[in-house]
Structure formats: structure tokens, C-alpha cells
Amino acid sequence: MRLHRLKLINFRQHAETELLLGPGLTAVIGPNGSGKTTLLEALAWALYGNVAARGSRESLRRIGAPARAPVRVEIDFAVGAHEYRVVRSLYGAELYQDDGAGPIANSHQAVSNKVGRLLGMSHDEFFSTYFTGQKELAVMASMGPSERGKFLSRLLGYEKLRKAQDHLRQRRATLRAEVTGLEQALEDLGSLERERREARRQLRDVTALAVGIGSELEQAQKTLNEAVPAWKQMKELREANLATDGERRMAEQLVQEAQREFERLDRELAEALTAKNQLNDMQDELAKARELRCELDHLDREALAAGQRRLLSGQLTEVRQQTELLQERLRSTEDIEAAHAKAEEAVARARTTLDELRKQEQEVHTAWVRDRQDADTKRSALLDQFRDLQQHRERILEAGSDGHCPTCARPLEAEYESVLATLGAQLNEIKANGKYFGARVKQLAKEPDDLRDVEQARERAAAGLESALQEIAASQVRVRQRHESERDLEQLRIRLMELEKELRSLPDAYDGERHAAVRTEMQKLEPVLQTATQLQVKAEHAGRLVEEAERGERVLSEREERVRQLTNAMLALGYSDEAYQRARAHHEVAQSHVRDAELRAASVKGDEKVAKAAVESVERRIDQRSERAARAAELRKELLLHEELDTALEDLRAELNAKLRPDLSDLGSTFVAELTEGRYHEFELDENYRIVVLEDGVRKSVISGGEEDVVNLALRLAISQMVAERAGQPLSLLVLDEIFGGLDDARRQGAVDLLRRLSDRFPQVVLITHIESVKEGADRVLRVSVDPRTRTAIVTEETGVESYGSAAS
């Protein structure tokens, strides 16, 4: 893996930082807390996601960044012959290959999985291989012997063998339980054979019995077949006789109905002739009644017209009165339009005044809130700085002049007093600034006077606008009422003309006395008219009744002839109930014999099925026993294979663990010889995984703290190379974070020179440190500092020619 570029946007302390990394040794130098290690965290987060970050997802956002500001890390790197670019943000991630237009992965999980497959390493394996920190150099020193072995096994991937063994043992237990269950479920083969012979014997007996019953059923069916035609013929004869008899009965009923109908028609014809004679005798009275009816109809129409004239006259008077009232109302509201226009102008002026005051109030309120929040934010930041500096000063006081700096671990000695003085001056400055902003926060806690004045003016303007709106609403009601009155007046005028026209069209002559006299005479003649009407109806039916009587007589003769024909047809059939009963009895006896034979045959057939099912069940159980026995044999073979494989894995783990210490000793000896410039040629790991340095083949019992760091560094480099070889990846990148704290200048420079000489093994090395002298041996120096105004990290190249980062404005 080769790193090309790393870019951070609003990540931790970095507002916008971009690093261009090339081959060789790159030194990243800056004070503690400036954001150096954050660069490594950003690199790991871009590759592996949230598993590589400290804290929650939102904690990655730079303090002071806007709530919706983007948080993003971009990294360009190469693996083999391909170039890749990862872009990861809080809510998404994308992975691009070479110059492809679209991503090959586009989600957090998909990108992390793809990167893991590209590098051939998990997150832990990646950091165990490429990254080394000062705390990790002597990580095994605090462990017990068994913990050291387990740590190296886990680091080199040997724990995967143990997991494989656990999986094998779980499978082996499952196989053993399955074999035991199969063997316990096997039935006795001799018992099954005896059960099969008994079932086959019962099947033979039932089959022979079924053959005999089948012959009986065949004979009974033959007898039934001979009786069926005679029985069928007798049923058909009986059905024909019943049908003919039913039709004869229906014909007799129709004859009776025809006789009754003929008698009714004869009576109604006699009544019609009598009514016709009576009607002729009443002609003089009916002529007088018709004359009076015509006169009464004419007088009814005149009476209706007289009533209509009275109604229209009343309506005409009412409409004239309403017209006069509306005309008077319109004369009293002639100036309403001008008053409405003035009210609209007053509303427009009040609304303009209110909008201006609202805008002014918003501006004053926004300025006050902005000043108050700014003062509160700065006061909180000063409180955090004060607490941090106070804790730092307390740790220095606790360490004393003979102690070490709690940040860089250097001896304080002569710098003790100057450090305390600097911290005291910084604390005094923060106190002064804190008092100022505290007073400023109290000052801004209450609304300013100019804001209250604007609010009161705005309230008065709102009240004025409300009053103007009420006035214009009342004016609109009056205008609408005037328009409605005008429309009503026009409608009344139209109605007035219509009433006058309708009055002129009505007749004005009416004789009420004559109308009453004619009505009285008509009431006296009403019984005569009713009797004449009834007689007229009966007389009109006389001609029709004659035709219906002739037609009824013909129908009666036809129906009587039909009854005689059906009676002769029944005699011709020759049916008798005695012959029908004999045929039925003979058929029922034959049918009963067939049913008895069928029942016995069905019973035997059921027994035969039961016997066959018993035979099939025994044979199926024998087959199942054979299958279970074969399955148990196969599982026993698989169980034996798993036991042998478990033993082989156990031996492989033992062999790998046995080779682990010699392999690491050989690799570490190569590095320690170069780090100590040949003073120590080798070291080895004893059976407790402790480092033993050999000088001319002799164990060196005591080594200095700096030499111990050198030896631990050599072991860490050996572990990194071995992990990379196990993963199938060349160790082209190495990142060392603050590993020089325990080395003197000479050994520190020797470690840097070694890393430069090992460029064939580590083509790209990144050193992160706060020690200035390391830059002397670096190919490229990137300096990390903190902008005191914005508290953001700035990364620049040492020469100052090319800037690799900028502070947020």
C-alpha cells in the first residue's frame, strides 16, 4: 500500500487540511494536542469507518463548525497496479478505482468491506502491521507469559486456527449426538422379518376370501339385471297412467270453470239489456243537467278570475310600498363610496407603518441576540481553556523541577520555573478576558431600551391598523348593502309592471247570485246523474257480453270432449296396482341380494387394504432401518475425519507457536543490529516471550532504558513485517507515532538513519513526533500548529514554499 494524498474537512481540530505524501521518510512535527495523531485517526476512519474512530459519529465534527457543515475525509492510495480514492463523510462513503467515472462501492459498510479485501487485512491487522506508537513498543512488558503468547498469536493470525478448532469440535459433538440417536433408533431386524412373514400370510387369506365373495356378487348382479327391464317397464306404465289421470282431472276442473264463466256472462247480459231500457227513460232529465253543467263551468271560471284580481291588487299595493322604502334608503346612502375609499387609504398607511416597525424590531432583536450569544460562546471557551491550563499547571507542580513534562515526557529541570511563569501569565490573561465577557453576558441578559421602544411603537401601530381594518370592514358592509338595495329596487319595478299587466288581462264581470243558484240545482240532479252513469256503463257492455257468451259456449264443448278422450286413453293403458306391486317386490329382493354381497365384498376389500398396508409398513420400516444404518456409518466416517483434523490443527498450532519465537528472533536480530550499529547482533525471545539481548553470543542481563526502547522497536518492526507476510502484502508503508521519547539524540538519529537505510523494506515511512531534531534526517517535513484565534490545526511544509493546509477563517 502506498499513500498519495490525505484531505480533512471539519474533522476534529482540522477545518481544511490537505497532505501530499510521497516516497521516503516524512516527518510530521508539532506540539502535543496540535492535531498530529488526528491525521492518523482520519486515515483509519476513511479506510475502515466508525470502528477506527474515537467517540460517537457527531464527536468527529470540528468544534465551532456550523451544525450542517460537511465532515469529510478523502484519501488517495495505490495497491498493486491500481489507484484508489476513498471519500467518507458522516452519512456516506464512496470508493473509486483508477479513473472510473462511478464508485465501485457507495456505502459505509460496502466501502469498509471492499478496502479490507483490497488490503487483505482487517482493521486490527492493518494497525498491527502499519502503525506503531510509543505505548505499543513495550506493550508485552506488562503481560504475563501466557498473555504474551496469546497476544503474538492473535497479532499474527494464529487465533484463526483456534477458531477453526472450536468450529470442528462443535461439529464433532453434533455428529456424535446424531450417530448415537440413529443407532438407538434402529429396530431389531429379526423381529421385523417375523412381522413381515405374518403380514404376508394374512394378506393371502384375505385375498382368497375376496375371490369367493366376488363370485356371489356376480350371481346376485345377474339376477338383478334380469329383473330390472320388467320393473322399469312397469314404472314407466304407472307414470304414464298417473300423468293421464292427472291431465283428466285438470280437464274436468277446466270444464267446471267454463260452466261457471258461461253462467256469469248470461247474468251480466240480462242486466245490460235492462240498464239500456232504463237509460232511455231518463233522457229529458239528463239534457237539462248537461245545460246546467255548461253554465256552472263558465261561472266557476269567472269566480276564479275575481279572486285572482283581489290577490293581485293586494300584491300591487305591497310592492309600491316596498319601492318607496328602498328609494328613501338609497337617497340616505349616496356618499358611502367616498367614505369607503378614505378607509382603504387609512388601512394602507397603517399597514406600511407597521411593516417598517416590524423590520426595525427584527434588526434590533437580531443584533442583541447575536451579541449575547457571541459573548456567551467566548466566555465558555475561556472557561474550558482555563480548566485545561489549570490542570496542566497542577500536574507540573505535582511533578516538581526534578520530574518530567506530562505532555512530552522531557525532564523539566531548568525550564520548570519558566513553564510555571508562562502558564501563570496565560491564566491571568484568561481571567481578565473572562471577567470582561462575564460582565458583557450580564449586560446583555436584559432587553435593551431601544428594543423596548421599538416594540411599544410596533404595538401602537398594530392597534391603529386593527382599528382601520374594523372601519373598512364596516364600510364594506354598508357598500354591499347599498348595492343589494339597488338590485332589489330594480326587481320590484319589474314585479310592479308584471302585476299591472296581469290585472289588465283578467275579466271584471261576475254574477255571484246566479252562480249559487246553478250550483244548488246541480246538487239536486246529482243522484240522477250518478244513476245514469252506472246504467250507461252496463248498457255499453251488452254487445261485448254477447260475443263472450258465444265464445264461452264453444270452450265448454271443447273441454268436455277432452275429458272423454283422456278417460278412453287410461282404459287403453291396461295398468293395475296389483301387477305393479308384484314387479316391485321381485326387483327389491334381487337388489337386496346384490347389496348384501357388495357389503361383504367391501368389508373383505378393507381387510385386504389393511393387510397390504401392514406388509408395506413392515417393508418401509426395514428400508428405513437400512437407510439409518448406512447414514450412521457415513456419519461415523465423518466423525473420525473431524477427530483426525482436530488433532492435525492442534499439532499445527503447536508447530507454529514453536517456530514463532525463532522467526521473530531472527527478524528482530537483523533490525537490532542495524539500530545499534553492530553493538548487538542478535536477541531472542525466551520461553516466556521475554526479550533477551545477546552480546557476542552471551546474554546481557542489564540494558539501559534507551536500549530497551531500541530493542522493543526492533521487535515491533519484526512483528509488522511478519504480519504483512502472513497477509500476502509487501510492507511498503510504516507509520511511527511518538516512538523517540525514551531515546537520546544519538540513538534517535540512529533510528532515523536505519529507517532511511531500510527503504527497500519500508519505501514510505511517516514519523509523527514533537521532537524538532528528527527533521534533520527526513526527506519531507510537515509542521502542525494551532491557530490561536480559531483553535484550528494548520499543516504547512517546513520550507514554507508550499502550503499543505490552511486555518478556517
Secondary structure as GFF3:
##gff-version 3
##sequence-region A 1 809
A	DSSP	beta_strand	2	11	.	.	.	ID=ss1
A	DSSP	beta_strand	14	20	.	.	.	ID=ss2
A	DSSP	beta_strand	24	29	.	.	.	ID=ss3
A	DSSP	alpha_helix	36	48	.	.	.	ID=ss4
A	DSSP	three_ten_helix	49	52	.	.	.	ID=ss5
A	DSSP	three_ten_helix	58	60	.	.	.	ID=ss6
A	DSSP	beta_strand	72	79	.	.	.	ID=ss7
A	DSSP	beta_strand	82	89	.	.	.	ID=ss8
A	DSSP	beta_strand	92	97	.	.	.	ID=ss9
A	DSSP	alpha_helix	108	119	.	.	.	ID=ss10
A	DSSP	alpha_helix	123	130	.	.	.	ID=ss11
A	DSSP	beta_strand	131	133	.	.	.	ID=ss12
A	DSSP	alpha_helix	134	137	.	.	.	ID=ss13
A	DSSP	alpha_helix	145	155	.	.	.	ID=ss14
A	DSSP	alpha_helix	159	184	.	.	.	ID=ss15
A	DSSP	alpha_helix	189	281	.	.	.	ID=ss16
A	DSSP	alpha_helix	283	332	.	.	.	ID=ss17
A	DSSP	alpha_helix	336	399	.	.	.	ID=ss18
A	DSSP	three_ten_helix	413	415	.	.	.	ID=ss19
A	DSSP	alpha_helix	416	443	.	.	.	ID=ss20
A	DSSP	alpha_helix	449	505	.	.	.	ID=ss21
A	DSSP	alpha_helix	512	524	.	.	.	ID=ss22
A	DSSP	alpha_helix	526	540	.	.	.	ID=ss23
A	DSSP	alpha_helix	542	573	.	.	.	ID=ss24
A	DSSP	alpha_helix	577	675	.	.	.	ID=ss25
A	DSSP	beta_strand	682	685	.	.	.	ID=ss26
A	DSSP	beta_strand	691	695	.	.	.	ID=ss27
A	DSSP	beta_strand	698	699	.	.	.	ID=ss28
A	DSSP	alpha_helix	705	727	.	.	.	ID=ss29
A	DSSP	beta_strand	733	737	.	.	.	ID=ss30
A	DSSP	alpha_helix	745	757	.	.	.	ID=ss31
A	DSSP	three_ten_helix	758	760	.	.	.	ID=ss32
A	DSSP	beta_strand	764	769	.	.	.	ID=ss33
A	DSSP	three_ten_helix	772	777	.	.	.	ID=ss34
A	DSSP	beta_strand	780	786	.	.	.	ID=ss35
A	DSSP	beta_strand	793	797	.	.	.	ID=ss36
A	DSSP	beta_strand	805	806	.	.	.	ID=ss37
###
